[in-house]
Amino acid sequence: MNYLLKQIPERTQKPREYGFTMAMDKGLSTREVEDFLETSSDHVDIVKLGWGTSFVTPVLKEKLKIYKEAGIPVYFGGTLFEAFIIRNQFDDYRKVLDKYGLEFAEVSDGSIELDHDQKCEYIQKLKGQVTVLSEVGSKDEEKIIPPYQWIKLMKKELEAGAWKVIGEARESGNVGLFRSSGEVRSGLVQEILTEIPFEKIIWEAPQKSQQVWFIKLLGANVNLGNIAPNEAISLETIRLGLRGDTFTHFLKSNS
């Protein structure tokens, strides 16, 4: 930090097990990646190349190299995994992970119907190759999954070998954990937390109001994902009580 301020919440240090910020790269150029990392690499733990963008990115190897040199692991979005699965190309997907030297992968079923036992089998197979993140929740806003089902799915996927589970929200933050308005389904979140340790969950929270809500609920070291690259520093200030939304949240009374 550039100077001393008292009563700043303690942040976990990289490499960290929780307090994660997962940023979403939706098609940054290599120059944009360099600029992003120059300012924000200390505050970002992992980057997702959103949905199937890696398929059409013209300088993919160069981009991955820049992230790797900065010590930021990268993974391809779960929609790409689903695109391979629906085409019966799981082995090809595994080859792609090796080809690009990826150390993480996301297993999801937000866009396809996938038997959950089969999803867990994919997690089990991949965990020997990479660190697996698994995503729970649907991208279909009409599909409402009850809390007990979220808990059941998350537990099984962690047992299958997922390192962390991701709560679905899409890049827009209006499905899954959230209502179409972007409002947090607070009862759902609270119920999930009765059964699943908070450090094992990455909550997709692309909107500022959603980030504020989770930080106020779970503190500065909650895992948050789908953060726009140009908002990584902004999020860090929210975590530290240095933006109006959480300005007094971490201050102790002087009385």
KALINUR-V207709 format. One record per pair of residues at least 24 apart in sequence whose ideal C-beta (glycine too) atoms are under 6 Angstrom apart, sorted by the first residue. I is the first residue (numbers start at 1). GAP is how many residues later the second one is. Records with the same first field share a line. If there is no record, write none. Layout:
BEGIN
I->GAP ; GAP
END
This chain:
BEGIN
7->244
8->232
9->211 ; 241
11->209
12->209
18->181 ; 203 ; 205
19->202
20->25 ; 203
21->24 ; 203 ; 206
22->24 ; 180 ; 203
23->24 ; 204 ; 206 ; 209
24->24 ; 26 ; 202
25->24
26->24
27->26
30->29 ; 32 ; 33
33->30 ; 33
36->193
37->33
40->192 ; 193
41->29
43->189 ; 193
44->188
46->27
47->25 ; 27
48->27 ; 29
49->27
50->27
51->26 ; 28
52->27 ; 28 ; 31
64->36
73->30 ; 31
75->29 ; 30 ; 31
78->28 ; 30 ; 57
79->32
81->26
82->29 ; 30
86->26
97->33
103->27
104->26 ; 27
105->25 ; 27
106->27
107->25 ; 27
108->27
110->28 ; 29 ; 58
111->28
120->36 ; 40
123->37 ; 38 ; 39
124->36 ; 37
127->34
131->32
132->30 ; 31
133->31 ; 33
134->28 ; 31
135->31 ; 33
136->29
137->31 ; 39
139->31 ; 36
141->34 ; 39
147->41 ; 44
150->42
151->41 ; 44
154->42
164->36 ; 38
165->36
166->36
167->36 ; 37
169->35
171->35 ; 55
173->33 ; 34 ; 37
182->25
184->29
211->24 ; 27
212->33
215->24 ; 31
216->33
END
